[in-house]
């Protein structure tokens, strides 16, 4: 058999990419109020929001579609779409009111140039826009936060006020030499007023404002804001402690105050995106007296507080260790009336057999409570899958609601769940189902509202791998790990199938058996694709996560190499045609592998890779990552001594430069704050000096993920051509 990938012209690859990249993904869903028909039947409207790549406009578009779900209170009787999809251009945030009679929408409009774009907060009722407030013109604050770290849009229980987070209004600044012309026709009083110093501060034009790092560059000082829907008045809430930045806020029971998460920003801000370990706590601020009360331990990290339907309890995630960026979390419960906090689900050190391996999610869904305010539903990685779970908050029992593939909970309301399901060969599918009564959770009957077409000729499975004795971690012995293998359907001769190995980034994240565009594309082009969840990945217990800091560049690299050797031995793929593709920490591992095992890999593609931990320390938005993953404690006044610098360098791919001979394609985002592009430049120059084949793509406006549609599509096509060129025939 001739290798399919080598026969694919760029036009064929582009056509395949164009087709598969059209698969949309669900971004949000909400449920309308219960409606009883004249015949006694009941139905609810499911409002969904989707995102999709548009290669003509070179942007991600958002669109909505509604569905009707007829039910009998316990199961779905009939479900189907209600109309066609409609693009929701300009919408940044939206939220239904508690009764479902109104909807709030944060929208951007206007030009694309600096200062031209405006933000509007709209209130919709039935078939009309009831109110529209030009937030930019009111000048009460800066831009509203629409991200999922700080951002929120919350209706008061009375539906009279809206709560959101925005950038604090900054004082005006001007040059020391700013001059203003006086109007000679103005009155004496007006001239006198114009001659007085205004509010602008001279010389503050270029004052540095710290931001919250990667993808948060315009966000520095968040404030809580309340809009009175009737009057249009906006208030910036007082009482928030000076040392914290507020976000993820909602109205407390009775609308007398606001509950929010406050993140420490002293002595300086660290990158917060994908970093659940940032010191934070739960607070309550009284709207009348302005008094602020601490509701949780302020030495840990918390996330996504959610109020129960009976408004008696708040559930939230808590991270007991501030060391790794992401890890196993606790599920905590705060009783609003007794003021007692309890841990419902604790950290799981190690998974035993098929038992629950812990909670690994950065955010709980906005709707996560059962109707009786007793159970909480969420999704979490469990080894190499992502499942839905129900937790009984009274006794702490955890029950899986799903099996097979990977699931994401979008919302649950009155026990009706809306979820996304996908597999490596099945794009996202929209499903609904009722949460069964306690004790019967495993009998969920899922009904598809939007069924995706399976992609033919992609076979996949999970491989469980046990490191050899010489590669055991002495402190955390007995850990295993997994890899997800995709392979083309029924090739005549497996020995002719090339393989692409993909370690994930993080390093404390994981691949799950969900739809992923790049692996599916490569598999359709004739590659086997190996996605490795090395020790340190989330979903395998806290011990697995804690086993990696101090062992990066060694344990993770050997795990991936062991997985490659095992799969090649078992599947008999072409061992002379193996390539690597990885980004961030996955790029770090990939560059280590071509240095430590140069004979194994014929080509490599690295996207924003970590190359030199020591040189990255002073330029990244997450300097703590460099110190902790190298095996040392981090503190804000950390000044590493020579031994620490030496250890960082020793664990970096740059150390193995003399052994590298694998052709390397580097893809770098010039606006990357997490792994600054100079990291890749350092590697590029070192390889050029040694005449190793290397090509560099530098995307001037792209950030760490390289996820902009134009960049993503270009990077994939270049990667395919690189593999095609260097794997040979």
Residue pairs with C-beta under 8 A, 6 or more apart in sequence:
1 491
1 492
1 493
1 496
2 496
2 729
3 496
3 497
3 498
3 526
3 577
3 727
3 729
4 488
4 525
4 526
5 498
5 525
5 526
5 527
5 720
5 723
5 724
5 727
6 724
6 727
6 728
6 729
8 16
8 525
8 526
8 720
8 724
10 717
10 720
10 721
13 525
13 717
13 720
14 717
16 521
16 524
16 525
17 521
17 713
17 716
17 717
18 55
20 455
20 517
20 520
20 521
20 524
21 53
21 55
21 517
21 713
22 52
22 53
23 52
23 427
23 428
23 452
23 515
23 517
24 50
24 51
24 52
24 63
24 427
24 428
25 50
25 51
25 52
25 420
25 428
25 515
26 48
26 49
26 50
26 408
26 410
26 420
26 428
26 430
27 49
27 50
27 51
27 62
28 48
28 49
28 410
29 46
29 47
29 48
29 49
29 410
29 411
29 418
29 430
30 46
30 47
30 95
30 96
30 367
30 411
30 413
31 44
31 45
31 46
31 47
31 367
31 411
31 413
31 414
31 416
31 418
32 44
32 45
32 46
32 47
32 96
32 100
33 44
33 99
33 100
33 101
34 42
34 44
34 414
35 42
35 43
35 44
35 45
36 42
37 43
41 70
41 77
42 70
42 71
42 72
42 73
43 68
43 69
43 70
43 71
44 68
44 69
44 71
44 414
44 416
45 66
45 67
45 68
45 69
45 82
46 66
46 67
46 68
46 69
46 418
46 432
46 449
47 64
47 66
47 96
48 64
48 65
48 66
48 67
48 410
48 418
48 430
48 450
49 62
49 63
49 64
49 88
49 94
50 62
50 63
50 64
50 65
50 85
51 60
51 61
51 62
52 60
52 61
52 63
53 60
53 61
53 709
53 712
53 713
54 60
54 61
54 709
55 709
55 713
58 708
58 709
58 710
58 713
59 709
60 709
61 87
61 89
62 87
62 88
62 89
62 91
63 85
63 86
63 87
63 88
64 85
64 86
64 88
65 81
65 83
65 84
65 85
65 86
65 450
66 81
66 82
66 83
67 79
67 80
67 81
67 82
67 430
67 449
67 450
68 78
68 79
68 80
68 81
68 82
69 76
69 78
69 79
69 416
69 432
69 447
69 449
70 76
70 77
70 78
70 79
71 77
71 416
71 434
74 434
74 436
75 434
75 445
76 432
76 433
76 434
76 445
76 447
79 432
79 447
79 449
80 449
81 449
81 450
88 94
90 107
90 108
90 109
91 105
91 106
91 107
92 106
92 107
92 108
92 119
92 144
92 146
93 104
93 105
93 106
93 144
93 146
93 151
93 153
93 164
94 103
94 104
94 105
94 106
94 153
95 103
95 104
95 153
95 154
95 155
96 102
96 103
96 155
97 103
97 104
97 155
97 159
98 155
98 157
98 159
99 159
101 125
101 126
101 159
102 123
102 124
102 125
102 130
102 155
102 159
103 123
103 124
103 125
104 121
104 122
104 123
104 124
104 153
104 155
104 162
105 121
105 122
105 123
105 124
106 119
106 120
106 121
106 122
106 144
106 146
106 153
106 164
107 119
107 120
107 121
107 122
108 117
108 118
108 119
108 120
109 117
109 118
109 119
109 120
110 116
110 117
110 118
111 117
117 136
118 134
118 135
118 136
118 137
119 134
119 135
119 136
119 143
119 144
120 132
120 133
120 134
120 135
121 132
121 133
121 135
121 144
121 162
121 164
121 227
122 129
122 131
122 132
122 133
123 129
123 130
123 131
123 132
123 162
123 229
124 130
131 229
131 232
133 227
133 232
133 234
135 141
135 144
135 166
135 234
138 234
139 169
140 169
140 225
140 234
140 236
141 166
141 167
141 168
141 169
141 223
141 225
141 234
141 236
142 166
142 167
142 168
142 169
142 170
143 166
143 167
143 218
144 151
144 164
144 165
144 166
144 167
144 225
145 151
145 164
145 165
145 166
145 167
145 219
145 222
145 247
147 215
147 216
147 219
148 363
149 212
149 216
149 247
149 248
149 272
149 273
150 165
150 212
150 219
150 222
150 245
150 246
150 247
150 248
151 164
151 165
151 247
151 248
152 163
152 164
152 165
152 247
152 248
152 249
152 250
153 162
153 163
153 164
154 162
154 163
154 164
154 249
154 250
154 251
155 161
155 162
155 163
155 251
156 162
156 163
156 251
156 255
157 251
157 253
157 254
157 255
157 311
158 255
159 229
160 228
160 229
160 230
161 226
161 227
161 228
161 229
161 251
161 255
162 226
162 227
162 229
163 224
163 225
163 226
163 249
163 250
163 251
163 258
164 224
164 225
164 227
165 222
165 223
165 224
165 225
165 246
165 247
165 249
166 222
166 223
166 225
167 218
167 219
167 220
167 221
167 222
167 223
168 220
168 221
168 222
168 223
168 236
169 236
170 209
171 199
171 200
171 201
171 204
172 198
172 199
172 200
172 201
173 200
173 201
173 202
173 203
173 204
173 205
173 207
174 200
174 201
174 202
174 205
175 202
175 203
175 205
176 202
176 203
178 200
178 202
180 194
182 191
182 194
182 195
183 190
183 191
183 194
186 194
209 220
209 221
210 220
210 265
210 268
210 269
211 217
211 218
211 219
211 220
211 269
212 219
212 220
212 245
212 269
212 271
212 272
212 273
213 269
213 270
213 271
213 272
213 273
213 621
213 622
213 673
213 674
214 271
214 273
214 621
214 672
214 673
214 674
214 703
214 704
215 273
215 703
215 704
215 705
216 271
216 272
216 273
217 673
220 269
221 245
222 245
222 246
222 247
223 236
223 237
223 240
223 246
224 236
224 237
224 240
224 246
224 249
224 258
224 260
224 285
225 234
225 235
225 236
225 237
226 234
226 235
226 237
226 258
226 287
227 233
227 234
228 234
228 235
237 258
237 285
237 287
238 290
239 285
239 286
239 290
239 291
239 292
240 246
240 260
240 262
240 283
240 285
240 292
241 262
241 283
241 292
243 264
243 265
243 266
244 262
244 263
244 264
244 265
244 280
244 281
244 283
245 262
245 263
245 265
245 269
246 260
246 261
246 262
246 283
247 260
247 261
247 263
248 260
248 261
248 303
248 304
248 305
249 258
249 259
249 260
249 261
250 258
250 259
250 260
250 305
250 306
250 307
251 257
251 258
251 259
252 258
252 259
252 284
252 307
252 336
253 307
253 311
253 312
253 336
254 311
255 287
256 286
256 287
256 288
257 284
257 285
257 286
257 287
258 284
258 285
258 287
259 282
259 283
259 284
259 295
259 305
259 307
259 314
260 282
260 283
260 285
261 280
261 281
261 282
261 283
261 302
261 303
261 305
262 280
262 281
262 282
262 283
263 272
263 278
263 279
263 280
264 278
264 279
264 280
267 636
267 637
268 636
270 278
270 621
270 622
270 623
270 624
271 620
271 621
271 622
271 673
271 674
272 278
273 674
274 325
274 326
274 362
274 506
274 509
275 325
275 326
275 622
276 301
276 303
276 317
276 319
276 325
276 326
276 327
276 329
276 362
277 301
277 319
277 321
277 322
277 323
277 324
277 325
277 326
277 327
278 301
278 322
279 298
279 299
279 300
279 301
279 322
280 300
280 301
280 302
280 303
281 294
281 295
281 296
281 297
281 298
281 300
281 302
282 294
282 295
282 296
282 302
282 305
282 314
282 316
282 334
283 292
283 293
283 294
283 295
284 292
284 293
284 295
285 291
285 292
285 293
286 292
286 293
295 314
295 334
295 341
296 302
296 316
296 318
296 332
296 334
296 341
297 318
300 318
300 319
300 320
300 322
301 318
301 319
301 322
302 316
302 317
302 318
302 319
302 332
303 316
303 317
303 318
303 319
303 329
303 362
303 363
303 364
304 316
304 317
304 362
304 363
304 364
305 314
305 315
305 316
305 334
306 314
306 315
306 316
306 364
306 366
306 368
306 369
306 376
307 313
307 314
308 314
308 315
308 369
308 373
309 369
309 371
309 373
310 373
311 336
312 335
312 336
312 337
312 373
313 333
313 334
313 335
313 336
313 373
313 393
314 333
314 334
314 336
315 331
315 332
315 333
315 334
315 344
315 364
315 368
315 369
315 376
315 393
316 331
316 332
316 334
316 364
317 329
317 330
317 331
317 332
317 359
317 361
317 362
317 363
317 364
318 329
318 330
318 331
318 332
318 343
319 327
319 329
319 330
320 330
320 347
321 327
321 546
323 546
323 549
323 628
323 633
323 634
324 508
324 545
324 546
324 548
324 549
324 628
325 506
325 508
325 622
325 625
326 360
326 362
326 506
326 508
326 509
326 538
327 347
327 360
327 508
327 538
327 542
327 545
327 546
328 347
328 348
328 357
328 358
328 359
328 360
328 538
328 541
328 542
328 545
329 347
329 358
329 359
329 360
329 361
330 343
330 344
330 345
330 346
330 347
330 359
331 343
331 344
331 345
331 359
331 376
331 391
332 341
332 342
332 343
332 344
333 341
333 342
333 343
333 344
333 393
334 340
334 341
335 341
335 342
344 376
344 391
344 393
344 396
345 358
345 359
345 391
345 396
345 398
347 358
347 542
348 356
348 357
348 358
348 541
348 542
349 541
349 542
349 543
350 479
350 541
350 542
350 543
350 544
351 357
351 358
351 383
351 540
351 541
356 382
356 389
356 398
356 400
357 382
357 383
357 539
357 540
357 541
358 380
358 539
358 541
358 542
359 378
359 380
360 380
360 381
360 510
360 538
360 539
361 378
361 379
361 380
361 381
364 376
364 378
365 377
365 378
365 379
365 409
365 410
365 411
365 412
366 411
367 411
367 412
367 413
368 376
368 377
368 378
368 409
368 412
369 375
369 376
369 377
369 412
370 376
370 377
370 390
370 412
370 415
370 435
371 414
371 415
374 392
374 393
374 394
374 438
375 390
375 391
375 392
375 393
375 435
375 438
376 390
376 391
376 393
377 388
377 389
377 390
377 391
377 401
377 409
377 412
377 417
377 435
378 388
378 389
378 391
378 409
379 386
379 387
379 388
379 389
379 407
379 408
379 409
379 419
380 386
380 387
380 389
380 539
381 510
381 512
381 538
381 539
382 400
382 539
383 462
383 482
383 533
383 539
383 540
384 462
384 482
384 483
384 484
384 510
384 511
384 512
384 513
384 533
384 539
385 404
385 405
385 406
385 462
385 512
385 513
386 406
386 407
386 408
386 512
386 513
386 514
387 400
387 401
387 402
387 403
387 406
387 407
388 400
388 401
388 402
388 407
388 409
388 417
388 419
389 398
389 399
389 400
389 401
390 398
390 399
390 401
390 435
390 441
391 397
391 398
391 399
392 399
392 438
399 441
399 442
400 441
400 442
401 407
401 417
401 435
401 441
401 442
401 444
402 421
402 444
404 423
405 421
405 422
405 423
405 426
405 513
405 514
406 421
406 422
406 423
406 512
406 513
406 514
407 419
407 420
407 421
408 419
408 420
409 417
409 418
409 419
410 418
410 419
410 420
411 417
411 418
412 418
412 435
415 434
415 435
416 432
416 433
416 434
416 435
417 432
417 433
417 434
417 435
417 444
418 430
418 431
418 432
419 430
419 431
419 432
419 433
419 446
420 428
420 429
420 430
420 431
421 428
421 429
421 431
421 446
422 428
422 429
422 452
422 514
422 515
423 460
423 513
423 514
423 515
424 458
424 460
424 484
424 486
424 513
424 514
424 515
424 516
424 519
424 520
424 523
425 454
425 455
425 458
425 459
425 460
425 486
425 520
426 452
426 454
426 455
426 515
427 452
427 453
427 455
427 515
428 452
428 515
429 448
429 450
429 451
429 452
430 448
430 449
430 450
431 446
431 447
431 448
431 449
432 446
432 447
432 449
433 444
433 445
433 446
433 447
434 444
434 445
435 441
435 444
436 442
436 443
436 444
455 520
455 524
456 489
457 488
457 489
457 490
457 523
457 524
458 486
458 487
458 488
458 489
458 520
458 523
458 524
459 486
459 487
459 488
459 489
460 484
460 485
460 486
460 487
460 513
461 484
461 485
462 482
462 483
462 484
462 485
462 513
463 482
463 483
463 484
463 485
463 563
463 566
463 567
464 480
464 482
465 480
465 481
465 482
465 483
465 559
465 562
465 563
465 566
466 480
467 479
467 480
467 481
467 535
467 558
467 559
467 562
468 562
471 555
471 558
471 559
471 562
472 478
473 479
473 535
473 547
473 551
473 555
475 547
476 535
476 543
476 544
476 546
476 547
479 535
479 540
479 541
479 543
479 544
479 547
480 540
481 532
481 533
481 534
481 535
481 537
481 540
481 544
481 559
481 563
482 533
482 540
483 530
483 531
483 532
483 533
483 563
483 567
484 511
484 512
484 513
484 530
484 531
484 533
485 528
485 529
485 530
485 531
485 567
485 571
486 519
486 520
486 522
486 523
486 528
486 529
486 530
486 531
487 497
487 523
487 528
487 529
487 571
487 573
488 497
488 523
488 524
488 526
488 527
488 528
491 497
491 526
494 571
494 572
494 573
495 572
495 573
495 574
496 574
497 526
497 527
497 528
497 573
497 574
498 526
498 527
498 528
498 573
498 574
498 577
498 578
498 579
498 723
498 727
499 527
499 528
499 529
499 530
499 564
499 567
499 568
499 573
499 574
499 577
499 578
499 579
500 522
500 527
500 528
500 529
500 530
500 578
500 579
500 580
500 581
500 723
501 530
501 532
501 560
501 563
501 564
501 578
501 579
501 580
501 581
501 590
501 593
501 601
502 511
502 518
502 519
502 529
502 530
502 531
502 532
502 580
502 581
502 582
502 586
503 532
503 534
503 556
503 560
503 580
503 582
503 585
503 586
503 589
503 590
504 510
504 511
504 531
504 532
504 533
504 537
504 582
504 585
504 586
505 582
505 583
505 584
505 585
505 586
505 587
506 536
506 537
506 538
506 584
506 585
507 534
507 536
507 537
507 548
507 552
507 556
507 585
507 629
508 536
508 537
508 538
508 545
508 548
509 537
509 538
510 533
510 537
510 538
510 539
511 531
511 532
511 533
511 537
512 539
516 531
518 581
518 716
519 529
519 531
521 716
521 720
522 529
523 529
525 720
527 723
528 567
528 571
528 573
530 563
530 564
530 567
532 559
532 560
532 563
533 539
533 540
534 548
534 555
534 556
534 559
534 560
534 563
534 589
535 544
535 547
535 548
535 555
535 556
535 559
536 544
536 545
536 547
536 548
536 551
536 552
536 555
536 556
537 544
537 545
538 545
547 555
548 555
548 556
548 629
549 628
549 629
549 630
549 631
550 629
550 630
550 631
550 632
551 631
552 585
552 588
552 629
552 630
552 651
553 588
553 592
553 650
553 651
553 652
553 653
554 651
556 585
556 589
557 589
557 592
557 593
557 596
560 589
560 593
561 593
561 596
561 597
561 600
564 578
564 600
567 573
568 575
568 578
576 602
577 602
577 727
577 728
578 600
578 601
578 602
579 601
579 602
579 603
579 604
579 605
579 723
579 726
579 727
580 590
580 593
580 594
580 601
580 603
580 604
580 605
580 606
580 662
581 590
581 604
581 605
581 606
581 607
581 719
582 588
582 589
582 590
582 605
582 606
582 607
582 609
583 606
583 607
583 608
583 609
583 705
583 706
584 607
584 608
584 609
584 610
584 674
584 675
584 704
585 610
586 607
586 609
587 606
587 607
587 608
587 609
587 610
587 675
588 609
588 610
588 611
588 652
588 653
590 604
590 605
590 606
590 609
591 604
591 606
591 609
591 611
591 653
591 656
591 660
591 664
591 683
592 653
592 656
593 600
593 601
593 604
594 601
594 604
594 660
594 661
594 662
594 664
595 653
595 655
595 656
595 657
595 659
595 660
596 656
596 659
598 659
598 660
598 661
598 662
601 662
602 662
602 663
602 726
602 727
602 728
603 662
603 663
603 664
603 665
603 722
603 723
603 725
603 726
603 727
604 662
604 663
604 664
604 665
605 664
605 665
605 667
605 719
605 722
605 723
606 664
606 665
606 666
606 667
606 680
606 683
607 667
607 668
607 706
607 715
608 667
608 668
608 669
608 672
608 674
608 675
608 677
608 679
608 680
608 704
608 706
609 653
609 666
609 675
609 679
609 680
609 683
610 616
610 652
610 653
610 675
610 679
611 652
611 653
611 654
611 679
611 680
611 682
611 683
612 648
612 649
612 652
612 653
612 654
612 679
612 682
613 626
613 629
613 630
613 648
613 649
613 651
613 652
614 626
614 645
614 648
614 649
614 652
615 678
615 679
615 682
616 626
616 675
616 676
616 679
617 623
617 626
617 627
617 640
617 648
619 676
619 678
620 626
620 673
620 674
620 675
620 676
621 673
621 674
622 674
623 634
623 638
624 634
626 648
627 633
627 634
627 638
627 640
627 644
628 634
629 651
630 644
630 647
630 648
630 651
631 647
632 640
632 644
632 647
640 648
649 655
653 683
654 682
654 683
654 686
657 683
657 686
657 687
657 690
658 690
660 687
660 690
660 692
661 692
662 692
663 692
663 693
663 694
663 722
663 725
663 726
664 683
664 687
664 692
664 693
664 694
664 695
665 694
665 695
665 697
665 718
665 719
665 722
666 680
666 683
666 684
666 694
666 695
666 696
666 697
667 697
667 699
667 706
667 715
667 718
667 719
668 677
668 680
668 681
668 696
668 697
668 698
668 699
669 677
669 699
669 702
669 703
669 704
669 705
669 706
669 711
670 677
670 698
670 699
670 700
670 701
670 702
671 700
671 701
671 702
671 703
672 702
672 703
672 704
673 703
673 704
674 704
675 704
677 698
680 696
681 696
684 694
684 696
687 694
688 694
693 726
695 722
697 714
697 715
697 718
699 706
699 708
699 711
699 714
699 715
701 708
702 708
702 711
706 712
706 715
